[in-house]
């Protein structure tokens, strides 16, 4: 059954087939109910089984905090990704056990290419984050390494060491790129971009990167420095690098999910479409935005807690309850921050409830 369901999901990611999401989500739920024992116990406690659930909306969702306590997998892992350290310390890091990376890559590559490389070109990629050699269990390191090998041109590189961001080396590289006229793609976490901006300000550096250059930030300050609002960050990046805001893409993802969400701006510009900035939901994912008190779907523009149903998570748990707040924009959404403890508990999806099944 495993190969059959993995192949079905991979085929659907590659080629969407009308309203197939619903039936495929129910098949994935059936597979996870059978093979993920902690998840099955949780579902049974809630009175949910493949025989009683008729829509993906009825599939029990798992809080991300549960990944810190349990190995939620349908089989032995090919890879284990760990979340970054939290206020509870490194020992309380979430674990996402992935039985088969093939599906992870099948989800990652086309989604990245559609939103960062709509022209189907290879670009030199400069990474403001640690390589897999430095952080072998980081899903973000793995993601960056995957896209470099899949889409990067020669001389793509990581500008991070065990000492942190290599701002000096990055600045020298950008100056060469500026002179040679080669478009570049910068990828990294927001705090690393903010650190690089501070370095450029201290050294009075400004660049005018070639037309066609772009960047992707992934958020994530985690207490490393003062958090810079995205609008301010993008404004400063435009002034220092010469990249237009329409070529700056924010990526939203999490260790517990195999799929990612990207801003629409670069892809829309390539297609000649003018729309407000929002996160694009891949056709193999469904995102709900819920009122914390009633668990009802929020109207467009009203903030609620995000739930994701990711078919690419077939090897672990498809239905994920986040601690993120966001609001819907037409066919997409935007993220506005983290839920307060009271809001998260209002969803009745606390890790304490989940662990009570053990």
Buried (B, 14 or more C-beta within 10 A) or exposed (E): EBEEBBEBBBBBBEEEEEEBBEEBBBBBBBBBBEBBBBBBBBBEEEEBEBEEBEEBBEBBBBBBBBBBBBBBBBBEBEBBBBBBEBEEEEEEBBBBBBBBBBBBBBBBBEBBBBBBBBEEEEBBBBBBBBBBEEBBBBBBBBBBBBBBEBBBBEEBBBBBEEEEBBBEBBBEBBEEBBEEEBBBBBBBBBBBBBBBBBBBEEEEBEBEBBEBBBBBBBBBEEEBEEBBEBEEBBBBBBEBBBBBEBBBBBBBBBBBBBBBBBBBBBBBBBEEEEEEBBBBBBBBBBBBBBBBEEBEBBEEEEBBBBBBBBBBBBBBBBBBBBBBBBBBBEEBBBBEEEBEEEBBBBBEBBBEBBBEBE
